[in-house]
Amino acid sequence: MFRKGTGLHVAVQGLSKAYGFFWGLRDITLEFKPSDCIALLGPNGAGKTTLLKLLSALLSPTQGEITLDGARFDAGSSRLRSLIGYLSPHEHIYDGLTPRENLLLFAALYGRKENPLENEQRLKAVGLEGWSDQYAAALSSGMKCRLAIAKWLLLKPEMMLLDEPYGVLDGSGVEFLENYIRGLCSSGGIAVIATHHVQRVLRLCSRAIVLEQGRVVFDEVKREPWESFHRAYAKFTPRE
C-alpha cells in the first residue's frame, strides 16, 4: 500500500505570516524528518491551520522560508507540491462526480497514470466500494472524509498534513485514518496532525509541537512518562 519513503527532510526557517496587522505566526523554525508523526497542538487561534497551509503552499509566508531536501518550496514548486498532501474537514470533493471518477480526476491532476484496479482497491480500503458509482453529493461528511483518505492512499505523498481530521469520522473511519498514518510513517513518510483530540493523537504520535499565539512553546520527542508535555499543555486544559 505504501512505497518506501525516500527520506524527505523539511526545514522551516524564520517562518512568519501576517494577516494585515495581525501576526498568525511569528518566527517559526522547525525541522521534520522521515518517520516523524507529529501532534500539532494549541488553543484556537494559535496558528496551527496557518502553519499547515504554509507547509502545503496554500499560503505564502510573509517572512522566512520552507525547504524540502534543501530546495526552496513555494506555490510555484509543482514537483515538490506533489510530495505533500493536505487533509482538512473542507477537503474539496467534486459532488457531481462519483467516488471512482473523483479518484480518476485526482490521479490525472497529479500526473499519475490511470489505474482502475488501484482506484477500486483504495475505495475498498476505506469502506466505500459499495458507493463507487453514486454521486459524491449523496455521501455524508464522514464518507467524504473517507474518500479524501482514499485520494491520499492513491497519490502517496511523502508528507501528510491533517487539520482536525477526526471530527466527522465514525469509529471505523478513525481506524482507517490511523492505519493510514501509521503506514505512512513506518514507510519513512511524515505526518503532522493538528487536532484538539489530544489523548487520541498522543497515542499515535512520536513527537509533539505546541503553538501559542503564533509561536512554538513546546517541541519534544515523545517519552514515557511525558511529564514535560503535560506541564506545557496544562495551561490550555480547562480547570474544574
N, C-alpha and C positions, 0 to 999 in steps of 0.2 A: 504493500500500500504506500510505503514511504520510500523515496530514494535516499541513499546515504547522503547526509549533508556535506557540503563542500567546505565547511568551516567558515561560514560568514562571520566577519567581525564588523561591528557597527560602533562608531565613535561619535559622540556628541560633545562639541566643544563650545563653551560660552554661549549656549543657545538661549535666546530671549525672544518673546513675542509680545508686541504691544497691540492693543485694540484702542486706538485713539490715545487718550491719556492714561488708560489702564494697562498695566503690565500683567498679562496672563501667565507668563513665565519669565523668570529672571535668572540669567547666568547659570544655566544647567550644563553640567559637564558629567557625562556618564560613558560607560563602555558596556557593550553587550557582546557576550562570547558564545561560541557554539554550545548547545545543550542548555543554555540558560532558560529557566522557566521562572518568570518574574511576576510577582504580585505588585501591581502599581496601586497604591492606596493613598487615602487622604480624604478630607471632607469635601462637600460640594464646593466648587469654585477653586479648588486647589491647583488646577491646571492639568489634570490627568488627560482629559479629552484633547486639550490643546497639544500636549506632548505627543499623543498618538497620531494626531493629524499631521504634525510636523514630521514625525518619523515615516509617515506614509506619503509625504509630499503633497497632501491635500491642502496644506497651508505652507506658506513661505515664512521663514524666520525674519524677524526684524534685525537681529544680530546673531552672530555665531554661524556654525556650520555643522552638517552631518556628513560623515564619510562612511562608505561601505567598502571594506577591503582597501582603504586608502583613497578611493575615488570619491570626489565630491558628489553629493546626492541632492538633487532638487527636482522640480516638476518636469524639467526637460530631459531627465535621465531615464529614457524609456526602457532601456535594457535593465537598469538597476531596479526600476519600479516593479518589474515583473518578478523580482525576488521577494517582494513584500506583499502580504495580504492584510486586509483590514476588515474585521467583522464587527458590526455595530447593530443595535436594535433597529436602525434605519437603513440596513443593507438594501441596496437597490436590486429589486427583483422585478422583472417585466411581467406585469399582470396579464397582458394579452398573449403571453406565450405559455406553453406547458412547461413543467419542470425539465422534461427532456430537451425541449427547444431552448430553454434558458441555458442549460449546460453547453449545448452546441454553440450558442452565441458567445458565451464567455470564453470558450475554448478558441473560437475564431478571433475574438478581440485580443487575446493574449498570444496569438500566433501559433497555437497548438493544432496539430493535425486532428481531423475528425476521427473519433474512435467510439462508435455507438456502443460497443460492448463495455468499454470502460465507463461510459456515462451510466449505463444500466447498473453496473457494479457499485458506482458511487451512490446512486439513488437507493439501491438496496441497503447499502451500509448505513444509511440514515433513516431507514424505515419508510421511504417514500415510493417504493416500487409499485404500490397499488394506485398511486396518484400521478404517475409519469405522463399520462395523456390528458389530465384535467388542466384547465386554465389555472395559472398561479393565483388569479384573483379569488378563486374558490378556497385557497389554503388559509388556515388560521395563521396568526402571528407566529406561533411556535413552529408550525410546519414550514413557514417561510424561512425561519431561522435554520431549520434542518436543511432546507435547500441551499442556504448560504454556506453551511458546513460542507455539503456535497460539492459546491463550487470550489472551495479551497482544497478539498481532498483531490479534486481533479487537477487543479492548477499547480499544486505542490510548491507553495512559496517557501523560501528558506527562513523567513521571519514572519511570524503571525502576530498581529496586533488586535486585541479583543477588548472592546469597550462595552462594559456591562452586558456580557453575553448570557448570563443566567436567567434574566428576568422573565422571558416568555417561554422558557423551555420546561417541559414536564420532566419527571424523573428519568425516563428512558432517554429523553433528549439531552439531559445533562450528562448522562453516561456516554452517549455518542460523542459529545463535545470533549469531555475529559479524556476519553480514549484517544481522540484525535490529537489533543495537546500532548499527551504522554508519548504517542508515537512520533510526533514531530520532534520533540526534544530528545528522545532516545536515539533518533537518527542523526543528531547533530544540528537540528534547527533551533530556532529561538522563538519563545512565546512571551509576550508581555500582556498581562491581563489586568485591566482596570476594572475594579469591582468594589461594591460595598458588602459583598458576601465574604467577609474576612475569614471566618473559620473554614469555609469550604476551600478558598483559594490557598490558605496556609497549608492544607493537607496536600496540595498539588505542587506548590512552588518550591524552588530551590534557593530563592533569593527574594527579598522584599525591598521596595523603594517606597518611601512615604514623602508625599509633597504637602506643603502647607504654604498658602499664599504665593504660589508660583515658584517656590524654592524647594530643593531637596533637603529634608531634615533628617532622613534616615536612609541608609543603603547598606545592606549587610546580607551575607550568605546565611542561609537557614542553618540553625543548630538546635539541638535538644539538650537541656531546656533552652528556650529562647527568651530569657528574661529581658534582654536589652530591647527586643522588639516590643514586648508587652509594655515596658515603661514608656517607650517612644509613642506608642499608639494609644496609651491610656487617656491622653488628653482629648482624644476625639470620641471616646466612648461615653455615652450618656450615663450620668450618675443617678442612682436610685435614691 
